[in-house]
């Protein structure tokens, strides 16, 4: 009986995880970026985001692949980064290849209707970036 209950519990977790993953698939455009540090809270590029001139789009694909296009790196150009993505509970990890470097970017995420909220903090807990994206 315990084995049956454990099997049902694990199956439910797997089905829930797959459903959440499928809800992330799509194209997402940034609508808000907030930076919180010891110096306070700042809204970065708020006017540009609202005007559509500060752009970051996330393309989350069902084959586990990911692409980001953005003009917010400070270079003045539209940059594209590609990699993979995966979830575990409410964590979303993007693995990006930037030049010869590979970086894992880990976020806490929450999905409410057509808004994807991503939160990333540094290990010391002295800064936090919150980004909201809207499904296109």
N, C-alpha and C positions, 0 to 999 in steps of 0.2 A: 504494500500500500504506500509506504514512504517513497519507494522508487517511482511509482506511478505519479504521485503528487509532485515530486522533484522534476520528472520528465515533463509534465504539463506546465509547470512553472517556467522551466527553461524554454520550452516551445513558445509560450506566451511572450517571454522576453525577446526571443528571436523575431517573432512576427511583429511585435511592437517596434523593434529596432529597424526592421526592413521597411515598415510603413513610414517611420520618421525619415529614413534615408530617401525614400521615394518622394516625399514632400519637399525635400531640398533641391531636387533636380529641376533645373530651369535656369533662366537668366535673371540676374538680380542687379539693380542699379542703386548706387549709394544715394541716400536722402539725408543722412545726418552723420556727423563725426564729432565726437566729444572727447577731449583729453582732460583727465583729472590727475593732478599731481599735488605735491606738498604746497605748491604756489597757488593752487586754486583750480577752477574749472574753466576751460576754454573751448569754444566752439570753433573748430578750424574750418576755414573755407566755406562757411555757412552761406554767404552770398553767392559764391561760385557754384555751390551745389544746387542751391535753389534756382539759379539762373541757367543751370545746365552747362556751365563752362568748366567746372571741376568735376571730372568724370572718373568713376571707378565702376566697372561692370564685372560681375562674377558669373562665369558660365560653369555650372555644376552639372556634369553629365552622368548618365546612369551607368556607364562602364567604369566608374571610379576615377575618371579623368576630370581635370579642372583647368580652367584658363581664367586669367585676370587681365583686363586691359584697363589702363589708368593713365591720366596725365598729371597725377598729383605727387610724382617723385621729386619734383623740383628741377627736372631737366628741361621742361618746356615741351617735351614730346610725348606722344602716346606710346607707352611701353606695354609689352605683352609678356606675361609670365605663364608658364604651363607646368603642370604637375599632376598629382593625384590627391584624392580626398578620402577621408573615412571618418566615421562617427563611433563613439562609445559613450553610451548614456547621453548626457547633454554636452559632450565635448565634440568639437569638430576640428579635425587636423588637416591642414593643407600642407602637402610636401611639394615644395617648389624647387625647380632648378634655375638658379640665377647665375649665368655664365657657367663656370665649373663647380660652383658651390651648390650644395643641396641644403635646404633649410626646412625644418618643420615649424609651422606656425599653428599654435594650439589656441583655440578659442572656446569659451563657453558659448553655447548658442541657445536661442529660444526662437521658436517660430510661431507667430500669431497671425493667422489668416495669410495675408500676402506680405507680411513684414518679417524679415530675418534680422534678428539682433545678434551681433557678435561682440563679445567682450574679451579683451586680452589684457592681462596684468603682468608686470615684471615680477621676477621671483622674490624681490624684496618687498613687494606690495606698496612701493612708493609712487607708482603711476599706473593708470588704467586708461585704455582706449575703448570707447564704445562706438560701434558703427551700426547704423540701421540701413538696410537695403530693402527695396520694394521690388516685388516680382514684376518683370516686364510682360 
